[in-house]
């Protein structure tokens, strides 16, 4: 499957920019991104030590319909209990994850999205939707909610709570992401294709992506660019709206909290084996003998049992 996607990207690119006699060489030189998912709670990406992934908590909220929600310190008026967490994803591949969104008219609520690639480490990068090589199943929409007001890529990242049988207990309600270079990965200096200047095509793109906010305050935009450079990552802090799973009705027990990027493999990558990470947790409602909460009479105790970077399953390890 991986080879199929890489070959697809390369062949489409070669056909678009080169004569047939040069296509074989272009296929071998196409640079492809590689998204690496860190376990939840890791600010600035996973550094190799699960003890550093502490940005998660249990939050009692008074308004269960508020995406962000203010945590309250008492349970008498709580309507919901949320497990909040920071998420992060790195690009450790050979080329940037570069996406162009486009729509023909403001009457269309969604933009279609194409993925673009670079031929050769020093080659040019497409600059428009029309120049991008690969169609994707992804779409982009304008999010008018507080603290957003920009265009989001649908379905980029998913969160799930799974029981010991692998059944999904809770799924996320977050569906949109604005991608940019929000931090430098811990191993950026060791990656061959990390941009190291501002004048190359990837260096210019990295400069743009560091300040990219996906058409902020531009609901009438027809085109939006977003992505992640090699050696950079995109993160969402645990206080942002929908950075949580609702565990109000989750029984006491042990669970995997699984975090997966590019779940449908609609975006072309060099390697899909590192797209998921997980942590095993226990949830215990008071009193100890209660298996499923009724009215919220207290805060559940959530304990980290182990962390499994790069794996979609953690229970039983």
ROZARO-703414 format. One record per atom (N, C-alpha, C, CB): residue in one letter; x, y, z. Coordinates in steps of 0.1 Angstrom, whole numbers, plus 2048, in hexadecimal, padded with zeros to 3 digits. Each point is the difference from the previous one (the first is absolute). Glycine has a CB too. Layout:
<milos>
aXYZ
...
</milos>
This chain:
<milos>
x8087F4800
x7F880C800
x80980D800
x7EE7F380C
x81C80D7FC
x80980B801
x8068037F2
x8057FC819
x8017F97E1
x8068027F3
x7F68057F6
x8107EE806
x7E480D7FB
x7F68047F6
x7FD80F801
x7F67EA802
x80981C80A
x7FE80E802
x80C8087FB
x7F17FB813
x81B8017F1
x80C8077FB
x8018007F1
x80B7FA816
x7F27FB7E4
x8017FF7F2
x7F58097F9
x8097E9802
x7EB818804
x7F68087FB
x80480E800
x7EF7F0808
x816815804
x80480E801
x80B8037F6
x7FA800818
x8107F77E6
x80B8037F7
x7FB8007F2
x8107F6810
x7E88017EC
x7FC7FF7F2
x7F780C7FC
x8017E7802
x7F681D807
x7F880B7FD
x80880D7FE
x7ED7F680D
x81D80B7FD
x80980C7FF
x8088007F3
x801800819
x8057F47E4
x8087FF7F4
x7F88047F3
x80E7EE80C
x7E680C7F4
x7F88037F4
x7FC80F7FE
x7F77E9803
x80881E809
x7FC80E800
x80B8097FB
x7F07FB812
x81D8017F2
x80B80A7FE
x80B7FB7F6
x7FB808817
x8057EC7E5
x80B7FB7F8
x7FC7F97F4
x80D7FE814
x7FC8027E2
x7FD7F87F4
x8017F1803
x8098127F2
x7F17E5806
x8007F2804
x80D7FA802
x7EC7FE7F3
x81E807805
x80E7FA802
x80680280D
x8038037E8
x7F880881F
x80680380D
x7F87FB80C
x80A8147F5
x7EA7E6808
x7F77FC80B
x8067F680A
x7ED8057F0
x81B7F280B
x8057F5809
x80980680B
x7FF7F07ED
x80A81A80F
x809806809
x7F880880A
x8128017EF
x7E380680D
x7F8808809
x7F97F880A
x7FD8107EE
x7FF7E480E
x7F97F780A
x8097FC80B
x7F27F87EE
x81B807810
x8097FC80A
x80380B809
x8097EF7F2
x7F581E80A
x80580C807
x7F5807807
x8128027EF
x7E27FA80F
x7F5807807
x8017FF80F
x7F17FC7EC
x80E80F81B
x80180080E
x7F2800806
x81680D800
x7E97EA80A
x7F27FD806
x80180280F
x7FB7EF7ED
x7FB817819
x80080280E
x7FD7F3808
x7F88177FC
x80B7EA811
x7FD7F4809
x7FB80680D
x8127F27F5
x7E180C80E
x7FA80580C
x8037F780C
x7EE80C7F2
x8177F9819
x8037F880C
x7F780580B
x8187FB7F9
x7E07FC80C
x7F780480B
x8067FD80D
x7EC7FB7F2
x814810817
x8047FE80E
x7F57FC809
x8128107FC
x7F17EA80F
x7F57FD80A
x7F980D804
x80C7EB808
x7E88147FD
x7F980C805
x80880580C
x7E97F87F7
x81681680A
x80680680C
x80E8057FE
x7F27F280D
x81380C7E7
x80E8047FD
x80180E7F9
x8067E77FE
x7FD82380A
x80280E7FA
x80D8007F7
x7F380B813
x80C7FB7E1
x80B8007F7
x8057F37FB
x80681480D
x7F17E27F2
x8037F37FB
x8067F780A
x80480B7EB
x7FE7E8812
x8057F6809
x80F801800
x7EC7F17FC
x81A810810
x80E801801
x8077F3804
x7FD817807
x7FB7DE7FA
x8067F3803
x7FE7FC80E
x8108047EF
x7EB80581A
x7FE7FD80E
x7F1802803
x818806806
x7E07F07FD
x7F2801803
x7FD80980C
x7FC7EA7F6
x80E817812
x7FE80980D
x7FE80E7FC
x80E7F080D
x7F78147E7
x7FE80E7FC
x7F28037FB
x8198017FB
x7DF7F5803
x7F38027F9
x7F580280B
x8077F27EC
x7FA81A81A
x7F780280C
x7F580A7FD
x8137FC80E
x7EB8087E6
x7F680A7FD
x7F27F97FD
x8128107F7
x7E87EB814
x7F37FA7FF
x7FA80180E
x8067F07EC
x7ED810815
x7F980180D
x7F27FC7FF
x80F813806
x7EA7EC805
x7F27FD801
x7F980D804
x8047E8807
x7F281C7F1
x7F980D801
x7F17FE802
x81280A7F2
x7E87FB818
x7F2800802
x7FB80D7FB
x8017F2814
x7F580E7E3
x7FB80C7F9
x7F1802804
x8117FD7ED
x7EB80F814
x7F3804804
x7F68007F3
x80980E813
x7FD7F57E2
x7F88007F3
x8057F57F7
x7FB819803
x7FE7DC7FB
x8057F57F8
x8008037F2
x7F77F1811
x80281A7EA
x8008037F2
x80B80B7FC
x7E77FB801
x820809809
x80B80A7FD
x80C7F97FB
x7F7810811
x80E7F37E3
x80C7F87FB
x80C802808
x7F78037EA
x80C80981B
x80C802808
x7FD7FD80F
x8088117F0
x7EE7F6816
x7FC7FC80D
x80980580B
x7F47ED7F6
x807818814
x80880480C
x7FF7F580A
x7FC8197FC
x8107E3809
x8007F580A
x7FC80680D
x8137F47F4
x7E4805813
x7FC80480E
x8057F680A
x7EB80B7F6
x8177FA816
x8067F880A
x7F77F9809
x81280F800
x7E17F07FC
x7F67F9809
x7F77F87F6
x801812813
x7F87E47F2
x7F87F77F8
x7F1803801
x8127EF802
x7EA81A807
x7F2802802
x7F88057F3
x806804818
x8018047E0
x7FA8067F4
x8067FB7F3
x7FB81480E
x80E7E27F3
x8067FB7F4
x7F67F87F8
x8167FF80C
x7EB8037E7
x7F87F97F6
x8087F67F8
x7F28147FE
x81B7ED802
x8087F67F9
x80E800805
x7F38047EC
x8147F1812
x80D7FD804
x8097FE7F3
x7F97F7817
x8118107E7
x8087FF7F4
x80F7FD804
x7F18107F4
x8147E7803
x80E7FD801
x8078087F5
x7FC7E8809
x80B8237FB
x8068097F7
x80F7FD7FE
x7F0812808
x8157F17EC
x80E7FC7FD
x8068097F5
x7FB7E9808
x81281A7F8
x8078067F5
x8037F57F6
x80A81280F
x7F67F27E4
x8037F67F6
x80B8077F7
x7E97F5800
x81F8027FA
x80B8057F7
x8037F67F6
x80A80D813
x7FA7F87E1
x8047F77F5
x80C8067F9
x7E97F87FD
x822800800
x80C8057FA
x8007FB7F1
x80C7FF817
x7FC8097E1
x8037FB7F3
x80F7FD800
x7EE80E7F5
x8157E580A
x80E7FB800
x8047F97F3
x7FE7FD818
x7FB8077DD
x8027FA7F3
x80B8077F8
x7E87F9800
x8178067F3
x80A8057F6
x7FB80E7FA
x8087E97FB
x7EB819806
x7FA80D7FA
x7F5805809
x8077F87E9
x7F5814814
x7F5806808
x7F37FA7FE
x80C815800
x7EB7EB80A
x7F27FD7FE
x7FA80D7FB
x7FF7ED812
x7FE8147E1
x7FB80D7FB
x7F37FE7F9
x8188077FC
x7DE801809
x7F27FE7FC
x7FA80D7FB
x7FE7ED810
x7FB8127E5
x7F980C7FA
x7F17FE800
x8158057F2
x7E4804814
x7F17FF800
x7FB80A7F6
x7FF7F9817
x7F68047E2
x7FB8097F5
x7F17FD7FF
x8168017F4
x7E280A809
x7F27FF7FC
x7FE80B7F5
x7F87F8817
x7FF8067E0
x7FE8097F5
x7F780C804
x8027EC7F1
x7F681381A
x7F780A803
x7FE80180F
x7F57FE7E9
x80780D81C
x7FD80180F
x7F37F9803
x80C816801
x7ED7E67F5
x7F37F9802
x8037F1804
x7F48107F0
x8187EC80D
x8047F2804
x80680180E
x8057F97E8
x7F5800822
x80480080E
x80E7F9802
x7E8801807
x81B7F57F1
x80C7F9802
x80A8027F4
x7F37EF80D
x81A8117F7
x80A7FF7F6
x8057F27FD
x807817807
x7FC7E67ED
x8077F37FE
x80F802802
x7EE7F97EF
x8197FC814
x80E801804
x8097F77F7
x7F8805818
x8138017E4
x80A7F87F9
x80D801807
x7F58057EA
x8137F0815
x80D7FF806
x80B8027F6
x7F77F0811
x8138177F2
x80B8047F7
x80D7FA805
x7F48157FA
x8157E87FC
x80D7FA803
x80B8087FA
x7F57E9801
x817814804
x80C8067FA
x8087F57F9
x801811813
x8057F27E1
x8087F67F9
x80E804803
x7EF7FD7EE
x8187F9819
x80E803804
x80180980C
x8077FD7E9
x80480181F
x80180880C
x80180F7FE
x80B7EC80A
x7FA8187EB
x80180E7FD
x7F68067F6
x8187FE806
x7DF7FA7F6
x7F78037F5
x7F580A804
x8047EA7F6
x7F581C801
x7F5809803
x7F47F9806
x80880F7ED
x7F07F981A
x7F47FB805
x7F48077F9
x80B7FC816
x7EA7FC7E8
x7F48077FA
x7FC80B80A
x7F97EA7F5
x801820805
x7FB80C808
x7F1802800
x81680A7FB
x7E37EE7FD
x7F28027FF
x7F87F27FF
x8048167F5
x7F07EB80D
x7F77F47FF
x8017FA7F2
x7F080A812
x8107FF7E4
x8017FB7F2
x80D7F97FD
x7F28127FA
x8197F180D
x80D7FA7FE
x8017F3808
x80A8167FB
x7EE7E8810
x8027F5808
x7FC7F37F9
x7FB80E814
x80B7E77F0
x8007F47F7
x7F57F6804
x8178037FD
x7E67FB810
x7F87F5805
x7F3805806
x8157F3804
x7E08087F7
x7F3803807
x7FF7F880C
x7F58047EA
x804801820
x7FE7F980D
x7F17FF803
x817808808
x7E57EF801
x7F2800804
x7FD80A80B
x8007E87FB
x80A820809
x7FE80A80A
x7F980C7FB
x8157F880B
x7E58107FE
x7F980C7FD
x80480A80B
x7ED7F57F5
x811818808
x80380B80A
x7F3808802
x8198007FA
x7E5805812
x7F4808803
x80480C809
x7F17EC7FD
x80881E802
x80380C809
x7F97FE80D
x80280F7EC
x8067F281F
x7FB7FF80E
x7FF80D806
x80B7E9802
x7E881C801
x7FE80D805
x800801810
x7F38047EC
x8107F081A
x7FF80080F
x80B809806
x7F77E97FF
x80781B80D
x80A808808
x80D7F9800
x7EE80980E
x81D7FF7F0
x80E7FC800
x8047F97F3
x7FF7FE819
x7F88017DE
x8037FA7F3
x7FF80A7F5
x7F87EA808
x7FC8187F2
x7FE8097F5
x80A7FE7F4
x7F7811811
x80B7E37EC
x8087FD7F4
x7FC7F27FA
x81380D80B
x7F47EF7EB
x7FD7F47F8
x8067F4807
x7FE80D7EB
x7FA7E8816
x8057F4806
x8007F47F6
x7F7808816
x8137EF7EB
x8007F47F9
x7F87F5807
x8178067F6
x7E07F4803
x7F77F6806
x8077F3802
x7EC80B7F6
x8127EF816
x8037F2802
x80F7FD800
x7EC7FB7F5
x81D80F80E
x80E7FD800
x8057F880C
x8028167F5
x7F87EC816
x8047F980D
x7F47FB807
x81580E802
x7EC7E6804
x7F57FA807
x8047FB80E
x7F67F97EA
x801808820
x8027FB80D
x7F57F6804
x80C815806
x7F87E0800
x7F67F6804
x8047FA80E
x7FB7FB7E8
x7FB801820
x8027F980C
x7FB7F27FD
x7FE81480F
x80B7E17F2
x7FC7F37FD
x8027F780C
x8078037E8
x7EF7F3819
x8017F780C
x80A7F57FD
x7E8805806
x8197F1803
x80A7F57FF
x7FD7F77F4
x803801819
x7F17FF7E1
x7FD7F87F5
x8028087F3
x7F07F480D
x8148197F4
x8028087F4
x7F48077FB
x8117F17FA
x7E480E80D
x7F38077FD
x80180E804
x7F37EB802
x80881E7F5
x80180E803
x7F580480B
x8088057E8
x7FD801823
x7F780580A
x7FC80E7FE
x80A7F0810
x7FF8187EB
x7FD80E7FD
x8098057F4
x7FA804819
x8008047DE
x8078067F5
x80080F802
x7FA7ED7F1
x810819809
x80180F801
x7F58077F8
x8187FE802
x7E680F801
x7F78087F9
x80780B7F8
x7EF7FC812
x81E8037EF
x80980A7F8
x8027FB7F2
x80B807815
x7F28027E1
x8027FB7F2
x8088097F8
x7EA7F5802
x81B816803
x8088097F7
x80D805806
x7EA8077F7
x8207FB801
x80D804804
x80680A7F6
x8037E980C
x8048217F9
x8078097F8
x80F7FD802
x7EF812802
x8177E97F3
x80E7FB801
x80A80A7FD
x7F87EA7F9
x813816810
x80B8097FE
x80C7FB808
x7F08137FD
x81B7F4802
x80C7FC807
x80080780E
x80D7FE7EB
x7ED7FB81F
x7FE80680D
x80C7FE80A
x7E87FC7FD
x8217FA800
x80C7FD808
x80A7F97F7
x7F27FF815
x81A8007F0
x80B7F87FA
x8017F3807
x80D8157FA
x7F37E07FE
x8017F3806
x80D7FE807
x7F17F77EE
x80F7FF81C
x80C7FE808
x80B7FA7F7
x7F17FC814
x80C7FE7E1
x80B7FA7F8
x8018077F2
x7FB7EB80B
x8018227F5
x8018077F3
x80E8017FA
x7EC80E808
x81E7F3801
x80D8027FB
x8057F37FA
x805811811
x7F57E37F2
x8047F37FB
x7F97FD7F3
x8057F9818
x7F180E7E4
x7F87FD7F4
x8078077F4
x7EB7FE80E
x8177FA7E8
x8088057F4
x7F980B7F9
x8097EA7FE
x7EA817802
x7F980A7F8
x7FA80B808
x7FC7EE7F0
x80881481D
x7FB80C807
x80580C7FA
x8007F3815
x7F88177E8
x80580C7F9
x80A807809
x7EA8037F4
x821801806
x80B807808
x80380D7FB
x8097EA805
x7EE81C7F3
x80280D7FA
x7F28067FE
x8177FB7F5
x7E9812806
x7F38067FE
x7FF8037F1
x80080A817
x80A7F27E1
x7FF8047F1
x7FC7F47F7
x812811805
x7F07E3800
x7FB7F57F8
x7F17FF800
x8157F3805
x7E68057F2
x7F17FF7FF
x7FA7FA80D
x8027FD7E8
x8057FA81E
x7FB7FA80D
x80280A80C
x8047E97F8
x80781F807
x80380A80A
x7F680B7FF
x8187FB7FF
x7E480A7F5
x7F580A7FE
x7F37FB806
x80C8097EC
x7F17EA811
x7F47FA804
x7FF800810
x7FE7F27EB
x80D80A81B
x8017FF80E
x7FE80E807
x8107EC7FE
x7F581E7FC
x7FE80E805
x7F18037FF
x8178077F9
x7E37F57FD
x7F18037FE
x7F87F880B
x8048047E7
x8007EF81A
x7F87F7809
x80280380F
x8027EF7EE
x809818815
x80180480E
x7F680B804
x8187FA7FF
x7E380D7F8
x7F780B802
x7F27FD7FA
x813810802
x7EB7E37FA
x7F47FD7F8
x7F47FE80A
x80E7F57EE
x7E781280F
x7F47FE808
x7F47FE7F7
x80A80F812
x7F97EB7E2
x7F57FA7F8
x7F580A7FD
x8067EA80A
x7FD8217F0
x7F680A7FC
x7F880680C
x7FE7F37EB
x80981181F
x7FA80680C
x7F880C7FC
x8137F880E
x7E08087F7
x7F680A7FD
x7FE8027F1
x80780B815
x7FA7EA7E3
x7FD8017F2
x7F67F67FC
x8178087FC
x7DC7F9809
x7F67F67FC
x7FD8007F1
x7F6803817
x80D8087E2
x7FD8007F2
x80C7FB7F7
x7F1813805
x8197E8802
x80C7FB7F8
x7FC7F57F6
x80F806814
x7F87FA7E1
x7FE7F57F6
x80B7F6801
x7F38107F1
x8197F4814
x80C7F8801
x80680180E
x8048027E7
x8017F381E
x8077FF80D
x80B7F67FF
x7EB80780D
x8217FD7F8
x80B7F7801
x8037FC80E
x80A80A7EB
x7F97E9818
x8057FC80D
x8097F47FF
x7EB80980A
x81C7F4801
x8097F57FF
x80A80080C
x7FD7FF7E7
x80C7F7818
x80A7FF80B
x80E7FD7F9
x7EF7F7811
x81B8107F2
x80D7FE7FA
x8077F4806
x8028197FC
x8087E27FE
x8097F5806
x80780680C
x8037F57E9
x7FD804822
x80680580C
x7F8809808
x8157FD7F4
x7DE804809
x7F7809807
x7F37F8804
x8088147F3
x7F07F1816
x7F47F9804
x7F580A803
x80E7EE80A
x7E680C7F6
x7F4808803
x7FA7FB80D
x7FC8047E7
x800805822
x7FA7FB80D
x7F3808803
x8177FA808
x7E1800800
x7F4806806
x8007FE80F
x7F37FD7EA
x80D80E81D
x80080080F
x7F37FB806
x8118137FF
x7F07E780D
x7F57FA806
x7F5809804
x80F7EF807
x7F381E7F9
x7F680A804
x7F78057F4
x80F807812
x7F57F47E2
x7F98047F4
x7F37F87FE
x8158067F5
x7E1800805
x7F37F97FE
x8017F37F9
x7F68167FF
x8037E0807
x7FF7F27FA
x80D7F9802
x7EF8087F0
x81B7FD817
x80C7F8803
x7FD7F780C
x80F8127F7
x7E77E6808
x7FC7F780B
x7F77F57FB
x801813810
x7FD7E37F9
x7F77F57FF
x7F680180C
x8107F17F3
x7E380E80A
x7F680080B
x7FF7F2806
x7F38127F4
x8117EE819
x8007F3807
x7F57FF80B
x8197FF7FC
x7DD80A802
x7F680180A
x7F97F2802
x7FC8187FA
x8027E17FC
x7F97F3801
x8097F47FD
x7EB80C7F9
x8217F6808
x80A7F57FF
x8017F880D
x80D80D7EE
x7F17E6812
x8017F880C
x80E800806
x7ED7F27F8
x81480B815
x80E7FE805
x8067F47F9
x7F9809817
x8147F87E7
x8077F67F9
x80D8057FA
x7EB7F57FB
x81B8037FD
x80D8037F9
x7FD8027F1
x80E7F4811
x7F98167E9
x7FE8047F2
x80D8047F9
x7E8807807
x8177F87EC
x80B8067F8
x7FA80E7FB
x8097E97F9
x7FF821808
x7FE80D7FA
x8088017F4
x7FA80B816
x8007F37DE
x8077FF7F3
x7FF80D7F8
x7FC7E7800
x80F81D7FB
x80180C7F8
x8067FD7F3
x80380E815
x7F57F47E0
x8047FC7F2
x7FF80B7F7
x7F87E9805
x81381A7F3
x80080A7F5
x7FE7F97F3
x80F80F80E
x7EA7F87E9
x7FF7FA7F2
x7FA7F2800
x81380E7F8
x7E27F0810
x7FB7F3802
x7FB7F97F4
x7F9808816
x8027FF7E0
x7FB7FA7F4
x80B7FF7F5
x7E9808805
x8237FD7FE
x80C8007F7
x7FC8077F3
x8087EB80A
x7F081F7F8
x7FD8087F4
x80B80A7FC
x7E87FE807
x821805802
x80C8087FD
x80C7F67FE
x7F781480E
x8117EF7E8
x80B7F77FC
x80B80280A
x7F98007E8
x80D7F581D
x80B801809
x80A7F57FD
x7F1809812
x81B7F97F3
x80B7F67FE
x7FE7F4808
x80F8137FB
x7EB7EF811
x7FE7F580A
x7F4802808
x8197FD801
x7DE7F9800
x7F4801807
x8007F980E
x7F48027EA
x8177F7819
x8017F880C
x80280880C
x80A7EF7F3
x7F981E80C
x80180980C
x7F580A802
x8187FD7FE
x7DC8007FB
x7F5809801
x7F880080C
x8007FE7E8
x8027F8820
x7F87FF80D
x8097FF80C
x7EE7F47F3
x80E811818
x8067FE80D
x7F57FE80A
x81580E7FA
x7EE7ED811
x7F67FD80A
x80580080E
x7F47F37F0
x80380F81A
x8047FF80E
x7F57F7806
x80C817801
x7F87E1809
x7F67F8807
x7FD80780D
x8097EA7F6
x7EB81780D
x7FB80880C
x7F67F7808
x8058167F5
x7FA7ED818
x7F47FB807
x7F780B804
x80F7ED809
x7E48117F7
x7F6809804
x7F97FA80C
x7FD80A7E9
x8027FD822
x7F97FB80C
x7F780B806
x8147F0805
x7DF80D7FB
x7F7809805
x7FE7FD80F
x7F48017EA
x80980A81E
x7FD7FE80E
x7F17FC802
x812810806
x7EB7E7803
x8097F8808
x8067F57F8
x7F3806815
x8167F27F1
x8077F67F8
x7F77F67FA
x813803810
x7E27FA7F7
x7F77F57FB
x7F78047F4
x8007F7817
x8008167E6
x7F78057F5
x8077FD7F2
x7F6812810
x8037E77E7
x8057FD7F3
x7FD80B7F6
x7FE7E8805
x7F681E7FC
x7FC80A7F7
x7F980C807
x7FD7EE7EE
x80881E810
x7FA80B807
x7F28047FC
x817809802
x7E17FB808
x7F38067FD
x80280F800
x7F37EC80A
x80681B7FF
x80280E802
x80F802804
x7E8804807
x81E8067F5
x80E803803
x80280480F
x8048077E8
x8017EF81F
x80280380F
x80E801804
x7EB7F3804
x81E80D7F2
x80E802803
x8087FF7F4
x7FD7F6816
x81080D7EB
x8097FF7F4
x8077F2800
x804819802
x7FB7E17F2
x8077F37FF
x80F801801
x7ED7F87F1
x8197FE814
x80E7FF800
x8057FA7F3
x8007FF81A
x8098087DF
x8057FB7F3
x80F7FF802
x7EE80B7F2
x8177E980C
x80E7FD803
x8077FB7F3
x7FB7FB818
x81180A7E5
x8087FB7F5
x8077F3804
x8038187F8
x7FA7DD800
x8067F3803
x80D7FE7F8
x7E97F7804
x81780D7EF
x80C7FF7F8
x7FE8087F3
x8057E9809
x80681A7F0
x7FF8087F4
x8067F77F5
x80281680C
x7F87EA7E8
x8047F87F5
x8028087F3
x7F47EC80A
x81681C7F5
x8038087F4
x8017F77F3
x80C81180E
x7ED7F47E8
x8007F87F3
x7F87F47FF
x8168097FE
x7E17F580C
x7F87F4801
x7F1804802
x8147F2809
x7E38077F1
x7F2802801
x7FA7F980C
x7FF8047E7
x8097F381F
x7FB7F880B
x80A80180C
x7F37F07F0
x80881281C
x80980180B
x7FC7F780C
x8048177F9
x7EF7E6808
x7FC7F780B
x8067F27FD
x7EA80D803
x81A7ED808
x8067F27FF
x80F8007FD
x7EA7F97F8
x81C812805
x80E8007FE
x8087FF80D
x7FD80F7EC
</milos>
